Amino acid sequence: MVPRREEFIQDVRRAVRHLQKPLVAADSDRVDTDDVARGLHRADHWLTPKFVEAYAPADFAELSGELQAELREAVEQFRAQAAQVPADQPPDRDQFEKGLHALTRLSGIVRRVVLDDWARAVETLIDQVERWADEFGWRTRRDMTRLIETLLGSYTLPVLQMYGDGQLYVLNPVARFVPGALGAMDLSIQPSFFLASVYRHFDGCWYANFATGPGINGTKREPLTKDSLKRAAEALRALV
């Protein structure tokens, strides 16, 4: 079951996705495709209170008082603007512009909250895995990778490369938004298509899904520990 906090975050992300301007193509020069796109853009029902129904201030109690207040005010502003739009009609131009401003403000705050948490979780995990790798006697190196996701936009996170037992392993962030989790990373052996998927569960803990072939296999999940990391690496090495 998705926690209420994550449900709210996902709803804001869906609103942002709905807001993205559609691309319109026509086989006639007489059709103003930009004008049609603007009309479809305004007609999309992203400006509705349902996208903030799951918000509960208590779910963000760990934030600073100032940020909690910003988030609460942004939710209230969006809700107030959305409430002015009839459920069976698209927003008019004024409602659209005010709603756009409200959603931009809200999504910007939610982005900060989510990205700070996600980046901290990834960096903490990589710090821990790097310590384990050192204990294995593996050599390590960090790089950076760029990701692009709806709501979060473009951002960078660290990648950990580990050389041990004659093999190169890479722990690489995949995405914050994945089904059934608070983010995912891949532990791969290079060069190959074999990998173990590492998920951050809703409880905040990381779990490894061991690979038994190309792609992700979710049938054998266990907490990511020093021992399970070693066994994941051995399982990957056996596939090469």
CORHULIN-V393004 format. One record per backbone hydrogen bond with DSSP energy under -0.5 kcal/mol. NH is the residue of the N-H (numbers start at 0). CO is the residue of the C=O. If there is no record, write none. Layout:
NH,CO
NH,CO
This chain:
6,2
7,3
8,4
9,5
10,6
11,7
12,8
13,9
14,10
15,11
16,12
17,13
18,14
19,15
19,16
30,27
31,29
32,30
35,31
36,32
37,33
38,34
39,35
40,36
41,37
42,38
43,39
45,43
46,43
47,45
50,47
51,48
52,49
54,51
58,55
59,56
60,57
62,59
67,63
68,64
69,65
70,66
71,67
72,68
73,69
74,70
75,71
76,72
77,73
78,74
79,75
80,76
81,77
82,78
83,79
83,80
84,81
85,83
88,85
90,41
95,91
96,92
97,93
98,94
99,95
100,96
101,97
102,98
103,99
104,100
105,101
106,102
107,103
108,104
109,105
110,106
111,107
112,108
113,109
114,110
115,111
116,112
117,113
118,114
119,115
120,116
121,117
122,118
123,119
124,120
125,121
126,122
127,123
128,124
129,125
130,126
131,127
132,128
133,129
134,130
135,131
136,132
136,133
137,132
138,162
140,160
142,158
144,156
146,154
148,152
151,149
152,148
154,146
156,144
158,142
159,170
160,140
160,158
161,168
162,138
163,161
163,166
166,163
167,189
168,161
168,166
169,187
170,159
171,169
171,185
173,183
174,183
177,175
177,180
180,177
181,199
183,174
184,197
185,171
186,195
187,169
187,185
188,193
189,167
194,212
194,214
195,186
196,208
197,184
198,196
198,206
199,182
200,198
200,204
203,200
206,198
207,221
208,196
209,207
209,219
214,192
217,215
221,207
223,205
224,222
228,224
229,225
230,226
231,227
232,228
233,229
234,230
235,231
236,232
237,233
238,234
238,235
239,235
239,236
